[in-house]
Amino acid sequence: MEGQLKHEITDYLIEARLDLGVDFLGIALDTSETSVKEIKWLFASGNRNNRYQKIVLQNGKGIAGIVWKTGRAMSIQNLREEVEDLSQFPIAIMENLVSIVAIPILVEQEVLAIFLGGYRKETVMDERIKQQMEAVAEKLAPYLLQFMQRKED
């Protein structure tokens, strides 16, 4: 059953990536079974390889960790120009992302996951793309909540 749900989430991501016109979409979740957060990218569409699955972040580290800690969306139009130390953003390096928007997926005011959209060429990260990403994130929330609950069972 968990495999079916993973497949549904991945299929939804593929459709959403095409609809949004982004090069990459990813979802990061806390996979730790302790109180110390261990944030991993579990789902992706448009990825160039599967190395993203090896990234493990803590709260406040990397794109996902920062958005998780603040609970606020983050967008960067040109990572190469706006970020001093790109090594702090391993997903951007591995997927060769230049422009990103990361949205927290909230359930009852708690961060459940991070939803990241990225472009491999510099792209204006306007309010429209952020709103579209937030709409997709809202639709993903019930699937991700169900996925996390099944993992705990």
Contact map, one row per residue, 1 for C-alpha under 8 A:
111110000000000000000000000000000000000000000000000000000000000000000000000000000000000000000000000000000000000000000000000000000000000000000000000000000
111111000000000000000000000000000000000000000000000000000000000000000000000000000000000000000000000000000000000000000000000000000000000000000000001001100
111111100000000000000000000000000000000000000000000000000000000000000000000000000000000000000000000000000000000000000000000000000000000000000000000000000
111111110000000000000000000000000000000000000000000000000000000000000000000000000000000000000000000000000000000000000000000000000000000000000000000000000
111111111000000000000000000000000000000000000000000000000000000000000000000000000000000000000000000000000000000000000000000000000000000000000010001000000
011111111100000000000000000000000000000000000000000000000000000000000000000000000000000000000000000000000000000000000000000000000000000000000000001000000
001111111110000000000000000000000000000000000000000000000000000000000000000000000000000000000000000000000000000000000000000000000000000000000000000000000
000111111111000000000000000000000000000000000000000000000000000000000000000000000000000000000000000000000000000000000000000000000000000000000000000000000
000011111111100000000000000000000000000000100000000000000000000000000000000000000000000000000000000000000000000000000000000000000000000000010011000000000
000001111111110000000000000000000000000000111000000000000000000000000000000000000000000000000000000000000000000000000000000000000000000000000000000000000
000000111111111000000000000000000000000000000000000000000000000000000000000000000000000000000000000000000000000000000000000000000000000000000000000000000
000000011111111100000000000000000000000000000000000000000000000000000000000000000000000000000000000000000000000000000000000000000000000000000000000000000
000000001111111110000000110000000000000000011000000000000000000000000000000000000000000000000000000000000000000000000000000000000000000000000000000000000
000000000111111111000000000000000000000000001100000000000000000000000000000000000000000000000000000000000000000000000000000000000000000000000000000000000
000000000011111111100000000000000000000000000000000000000000000000000000000000000000000000000000000000000000000000000000000000000000000000000000000000000
000000000001111111110000000000000000000000000000000000000000000000000000000000000000000000000000000000000000000000000000000000000000000100000000000000000
000000000000111111111111100000000000000000001100000000000000000000000000000000000000000000000000000000000000000000000000000000000000000000000000000000000
000000000000011111111100000000000000000000000000000000000000000000000000000000000000000000000000000000000000000000000000000000000000000000000000000000000
000000000000001111111000000000000000000000000000000000000000000000000000000000000000000000000000000000000000000000000000000000000000000000000000000000000
000000000000000111111100000000000000000000000000000000000000000000000000000000000000000000000000000000000000000000000000000000001001100000000000000000000
000000000000000011111110000000000000000000000000000000000000000000000000000000000000000000000000000000000000000000000000000000000000000000000000000000000
000000000000000011011111100000000000000000000000000000000000000000000000000000000000000000000000000000000000000000001110000000000000000000000000000000000
000000000000000010001111100000000000000000000100000000000000000000000000000000000000000000000000000000000000000000001111000000000000000000000000000000000
000000000000000010000111110000000000000000011110000000000000000000000000000000000000000000000010000000000000000000011110000000000000000000000000000000000
000000000000100010000111111000000000000000011110000000000000000000000000000000000000000000000000000000000000000000111100000000000000000000000000000000000
000000000000100000000001111100000000000011111000000000000000000000000000000000000000000000000000000000000000000001111000000000000000000000000000000000000
000000000000000000000000111110000000000011110000000000000000000000000000000000000000000000000000000000000000000011110000000000000000000000000000000000000
000000000000000000000000011111000000001111100000000000000000000100000000000000000000000000000000000000000000000011100000000000000000000000000000000000000
000000000000000000000000001111100000001111000000000000000000000000000000000000000000000000000000000000000000000111000000000000000000000000000000000000000
000000000000000000000000000111110000111100000000000000000000000000000000000000000000000000000000000000000000000110000000000000000000000000000000000000000
000000000000000000000000000011111000111100000000000000000000000000000000000000000000000000000000000000000000000000000000000000000000000000000000000000000
000000000000000000000000000001111111111000000000000000000000000000000000000000000000000000000000000000000000000000000000000000000000000000000000000000000
000000000000000000000000000000111110000000000000000000000000000000000000000000000000000000000000000000000000000000000000000000000000000000000000000000000
000000000000000000000000000000011111100000000000000000000000000000000000000000000000000000000000000000000000000000000000000000000000000000000000000000000
000000000000000000000000000000011111100000000000000000000000000000000000000000000000000000000000000000000000000000000000000000000000000000000000000000000
000000000000000000000000000000010111110000000000000000000100000000000000000000000000000000000000000000000000000000000000000000000000000000000000000000000
000000000000000000000000000001110111111000000000000000000110000000000000000000000000000000000000000000000000000000000000000000000000000000000000000000000
000000000000000000000000000001110001111100000000000000011110000000000000000000000000000000000000000000000000000000000000000000000000000000000000000000000
000000000000000000000000000111110000111110000000000000011110000110000000000000000000000000000000000000000000000000000000000000000000000000000000000000000
000000000000000000000000000111100000011111000000000011111000000000000000000000000000000000000000000000000000000000000000000000000000000000000000000000000
000000000000000000000000011110000000001111110000000111110000000000000000000000000000000000000000000000000000000000000000000000000000000000000000000000000
000000000000000000000000011110000000000111110000000010000000000000000000000000000000000000000000000000000000000000000000000000000000000000000000000000000
000000001100000000000000011100000000000011111000000000000000000000000000000000000000000000000000000000000000000000000000000000000000000000000000000000000
000000000100100000000001111000000000000011111110000000000000000000000000000000000000000000000000000000000000000000000000000000000000000000000000000000000
000000000100110010000001110000000000000000111110000000000000000000000000000000000000000000000000000000000000000000000000000000000000000000000000000000000
000000000000010010000011100000000000000000011111000000000000000000000000000000000000000000000000000000000000000000000000000000000000000000000000000000000
000000000000000000000001100000000000000000011111110000000000000000000000000000000000000000000010000000000000000000000000000000000000000000000000000000000
000000000000000000000000000000000000000000000111110000000000000000000000000000000000000000000010000000000000000000000000000000000000000000000000000000000
000000000000000000000000000000000000000000000011111100000000000000000000000000000000000000000010000000000000000000000000000000000000000000000000000000000
000000000000000000000000000000000000000000000011111111000000000000000000000000000000000000000000000000000000000000000000000000000000000000000000000000000
000000000000000000000000000000000000000000000000111111100000000000000000000000000000000000000100000000000000000000000000000000000000000000000000000000000
000000000000000000000000000000000000000010000000111111100000000000000000000000000000000000100110000000000000000000000000000000000000000000000000000000000
000000000000000000000000000000000000000111000000011111100000000000000000000000000000000000000000000000000000000000000000000000000000000000000000000000000
000000000000000000000000000000000000000110000000011111110000000000000000000000000000000000000000000000000000000000000000000000000000000000000000000000000
000000000000000000000000000000000000000110000000001111111000000000000000000000000000000001100000000000000000000000000000000000000000000000000000000000000
000000000000000000000000000000000000011110000000000001111100000000000000000000000000000000000000000000000000000000000000000000000000000000000000000000000
000000000000000000000000000000000000011100000000000000111110110110000000000000000000000000000000000000000000000000000000000000000000000000000000000000000
000000000000000000000000000000000001111000000000000000011111110010000000000000000000000000000000000000000000000000000000000000000000000000000000000000000
000000000000000000000000000000000000111000000000000000001111100011011000000000000000000000000000000000000000000000000000000000000000000000000000000000000
000000000000000000000000000000000000000000000000000000000111110111111000000000000000000000000000000000000000000000000000000000000000000000000000000000000
000000000000000000000000000000000000000000000000000000001111111111000000000000000000000100000000000000000000000000000000000000000000000000000000000000000
000000000000000000000000000000000000000000000000000000001101111111000000000000000000000111000000000000000000000000000000000000000000000000000000000000000
000000000000000000000000000000000000000000000000000000000000111111100000000000000000000110100000000001000000000000000000000000000000000000000000000000000
000000000000000000000000000100000000001000000000000000001001111111110000000000000000000000000000000001000000000001000000000000000000000000000000000000000
000000000000000000000000000000000000001000000000000000001111111111111000000000000000000000000000000000000000000000000000000000000000000000000000000000000
000000000000000000000000000000000000000000000000000000000011111111111100000000000000000000000000000000000000000000000000000000000000000000000000000000000
000000000000000000000000000000000000000000000000000000000001001111111111110000000000000000000000000001110000000001000000000000000000000000000000000000000
000000000000000000000000000000000000000000000000000000000011000111111111000000000000000000000000000000010000001011000000000000000000000000000000000000000
000000000000000000000000000000000000000000000000000000000011000011111110000000000000000000000000000000000000000000000000000000000000000000000000000000000
000000000000000000000000000000000000000000000000000000000000000001111111000000000000000000000000000000000000000000000000000000000000000000000000000000000
000000000000000000000000000000000000000000000000000000000000000000111111100000000000000000000000000000010000001000000000000000000000000000000000000000000
000000000000000000000000000000000000000000000000000000000000000000110111110000000000000000000000000000110000000000000000000000000000000000000000000000000
000000000000000000000000000000000000000000000000000000000000000000100011111000000000000000000000000011110000000000000000000000000000000000000000000000000
000000000000000000000000000000000000000000000000000000000000000000100001111100000000000000000000000011100000000000000000000000000000000000000000000000000
000000000000000000000000000000000000000000000000000000000000000000000000111110000000000000000000001111000000000000000000000010000000000000000000000000000
000000000000000000000000000000000000000000000000000000000000000000000000011111100100000000000000001110000000000000000000000010000000000000000000000000000
000000000000000000000000000000000000000000000000000000000000000000000000001111100100000000000000011100000000000000000000011110000000000000000000000000000
000000000000000000000000000000000000000000000000000000000000000000000000000111111100000000000000011000000000000000000000011000000000000000000000000000000
000000000000000000000000000000000000000000000000000000000000000000000000000111111110010000000000111100000000000000000000000000000000000000000000000000000
000000000000000000000000000000000000000000000000000000000000000000000000000001111111010000000000010000000000000000000000000000000000000000000000000000000
000000000000000000000000000000000000000000000000000000000000000000000000000001111111000000000000000000000000000000000000000000000000000000000000000000000
000000000000000000000000000000000000000000000000000000000000000000000000000111111111000000000000000000000000000000000000000000000000000000000000000000000
000000000000000000000000000000000000000000000000000000000000000000000000000000111111110000000000000000000000000000000000000000000000000000000000000000000
000000000000000000000000000000000000000000000000000000000000000000000000000000011111110000000000000000000000000000000000000000000000000000000000000000000
000000000000000000000000000000000000000000000000000000000000000000000000000000000011111100000000000000000000000000000000000000000000000000000000000000000
000000000000000000000000000000000000000000000000000000000000000000000000000000110011111111011000000000000000000000000000000000000000000000000000000000000
000000000000000000000000000000000000000000000000000000000000000000000000000000000000111111001000000000000000000000000000000000000000000000000000000000000
000000000000000000000000000000000000000000000000000000000000111000000000000000000000111111000000000000000000000000000000000000000000000000000000000000000
000000000000000000000000000000000000000000000000000000000000011000000000000000000000011111111000000000000000000000000000000000000000000000000000000000000
000000000000000000000000000000000000000000000000000000100000010000000000000000000000011111111100000000000000000000000000000000000000000000000000000000000
000000000000000000000000000000000000000000000000000100100000001000000000000000000000000011111110100000000000000000000000000000000000000000000000000000000
000000000000000000000000000000000000000000000000000000000000000000000000000000000000010011111111110000000000000000000000000000000000000000000000000000000
000000000000000000000000000000000000000000000000000000000000000000000000000000000000011011111111100000000000000000000000000000000000000000000000000000000
000000000000000000000000000000000000000000000000001100000000000000000000000000000000000001111111100000000000000000000000000000000000000000000000000000000
000000000000000000000001000000000000000000000011100100000000000000000000000000000000000000111111100000000000000000000001000000000000000000000000000000000
000000000000000000000000000000000000000000000000000000000000000000000000000000000000000000011111110000000000000000000001000000000000000000000000000000000
000000000000000000000000000000000000000000000000000000000000000000000000000000100000000000111111111100000000000000000111100000000000000000000000000000000
000000000000000000000000000000000000000000000000000000000000000000000000000011110000000000010001111100000000000000000111111000000000000000000000000000000
000000000000000000000000000000000000000000000000000000000000000000000000001111100000000000000000111110000000000000000111111110000000000000000000000000000
000000000000000000000000000000000000000000000000000000000000000000000000001110100000000000000000111111000000000000011110000010000000000000000000000000000
000000000000000000000000000000000000000000000000000000000000000000000000111100000000000000000000001111100000000000011100000010000100000000000000000000000
000000000000000000000000000000000000000000000000000000000000001100100000111000000000000000000000000111110000000001111000000000000000000000000000000000000
000000000000000000000000000000000000000000000000000000000000000000100001110000000000000000000000000011111000000001110000000000000100110010000000000000000
000000000000000000000000000000000000000000000000000000000000000000110011100000000000000000000000000001111100001111100000000000000000000010000000000000000
000000000000000000000000000000000000000000000000000000000000000000000000000000000000000000000000000000111110001111100000000000000000000011001000000000000
000000000000000000000000000000000000000000000000000000000000000000000000000000000000000000000000000000011111111110000000000000000000000000001000000000000
000000000000000000000000000000000000000000000000000000000000000000000000000000000000000000000000000000001111111100000000000000000000000000001000000000000
000000000000000000000000000000000000000000000000000000000000000000000000000000000000000000000000000000000111110000000000000000000000000000000000000000000
000000000000000000000000000000000000000000000000000000000000000000000000000000000000000000000000000000000111111000000000000000000000000000000000000000000
000000000000000000000000000000000000000000000000000000000000000000000000000000000000000000000000000000000111111100000000000000000000000000000000000000000
000000000000000000000000000000000000000000000000000000000000000000010010000000000000000000000000000000011110111111000000000000000000000000000000000000000
000000000000000000000000000011000000000000000000000000000000000000000000000000000000000000000000000000011110011111000000000000000000000000001001100000000
000000000000000000000000001111000000000000000000000000000000000000010000000000000000000000000000000000011100001111100000000000000000000000000001000000000
000000000000000000000000011110000000000000000000000000000000000100110000000000000000000000000000000001111000001111110000000000000000000000000000000000000
000000000000000000000000111100000000000000000000000000000000000000000000000000000000000000000000000001111000000011111000000000000000100010000000000000000
000000000000000000000001111000000000000000000000000000000000000000000000000000000000000000000000000111100000000001111100000000000000000000000000000000000
000000000000000000000111110000000000000000000000000000000000000000000000000000000000000000000000000111000000000000111110000000000000100000000000000000000
000000000000000000000111100000000000000000000000000000000000000000000000000000000000000000000000111110000000000000011111000000000000000000000000000000000
000000000000000000000111000000000000000000000000000000000000000000000000000000000000000000000000111100000000000000001111111000000000000000000000000000000
000000000000000000000010000000000000000000000000000000000000000000000000000000000000000000000011111000000000000000000111110000000000000000000000000000000
000000000000000000000000000000000000000000000000000000000000000000000000000000000000000000000000111000000000000000000011111000000000000000000000000000000
000000000000000000000000000000000000000000000000000000000000000000000000000011000000000000000000011000000000000000000011111100000000000000000000000000000
000000000000000000000000000000000000000000000000000000000000000000000000000011000000000000000000011000000000000000000010111110000000000000000000000000000
000000000000000000000000000000000000000000000000000000000000000000000000000010000000000000000000001000000000000000000000011111000000000000000000000000000
000000000000000000000000000000000000000000000000000000000000000000000000001110000000000000000000001110000000000000000000001111101100000000000000000000000
000000000000000000000000000000000000000000000000000000000000000000000000000000000000000000000000000000000000000000000000000111111100000000000000000000000
000000000000000000000000000000000000000000000000000000000000000000000000000000000000000000000000000000000000000000000000000011111110000000000000000000000
000000000000000000000000000000000000000000000000000000000000000000000000000000000000000000000000000000000000000000000000000001111111000000000000000000000
000000000000000000010000000000000000000000000000000000000000000000000000000000000000000000000000000000000000000000000000000011111111100000000000000000000
000000000000000000000000000000000000000000000000000000000000000000000000000000000000000000000000000010100000000000000000000011111111110000000000000000000
000000000000000000000000000000000000000000000000000000000000000000000000000000000000000000000000000000000000000000000000000000111111111000000000000000000
000000000000000000010000000000000000000000000000000000000000000000000000000000000000000000000000000000000000000000000000000000011111111100000000000000000
000000000000000000010000000000000000000000000000000000000000000000000000000000000000000000000000000000100000000000101000000000001111111110000000000000000
000000000000000000000000000000000000000000000000000000000000000000000000000000000000000000000000000000100000000000000000000000000111111111000000000000000
000000000000000000000000000000000000000000000000000000000000000000000000000000000000000000000000000000000000000000000000000000000011111111100000000000000
000000000000000100000000000000000000000000000000000000000000000000000000000000000000000000000000000000000000000000000000000000000001111111110000000000000
000000000000000000000000000000000000000000000000000000000000000000000000000000000000000000000000000000111000000000100000000000000000111111111000000000000
000000000000000000000000000000000000000000000000000000000000000000000000000000000000000000000000000000001000000000000000000000000000011111111100000000000
000000000000000000000000000000000000000000000000000000000000000000000000000000000000000000000000000000000000000000000000000000000000001111111110000000000
000000001000000000000000000000000000000000000000000000000000000000000000000000000000000000000000000000000000000000000000000000000000000111111111000000000
000000000000000000000000000000000000000000000000000000000000000000000000000000000000000000000000000000001110000100000000000000000000000011111111100000000
000000000000000000000000000000000000000000000000000000000000000000000000000000000000000000000000000000000000000000000000000000000000000001111111110000000
000010001000000000000000000000000000000000000000000000000000000000000000000000000000000000000000000000000000000000000000000000000000000000111111111000000
000000001000000000000000000000000000000000000000000000000000000000000000000000000000000000000000000000000000000110000000000000000000000000011111111100000
000000000000000000000000000000000000000000000000000000000000000000000000000000000000000000000000000000000000000100000000000000000000000000001111111110000
000000000000000000000000000000000000000000000000000000000000000000000000000000000000000000000000000000000000000000000000000000000000000000000111111111000
010011000000000000000000000000000000000000000000000000000000000000000000000000000000000000000000000000000000000000000000000000000000000000000011111111100
000000000000000000000000000000000000000000000000000000000000000000000000000000000000000000000000000000000000000000000000000000000000000000000001111111110
000000000000000000000000000000000000000000000000000000000000000000000000000000000000000000000000000000000000000000000000000000000000000000000000111111111
010000000000000000000000000000000000000000000000000000000000000000000000000000000000000000000000000000000000000000000000000000000000000000000000011111111
010000000000000000000000000000000000000000000000000000000000000000000000000000000000000000000000000000000000000000000000000000000000000000000000001111111
000000000000000000000000000000000000000000000000000000000000000000000000000000000000000000000000000000000000000000000000000000000000000000000000000111111
000000000000000000000000000000000000000000000000000000000000000000000000000000000000000000000000000000000000000000000000000000000000000000000000000011111
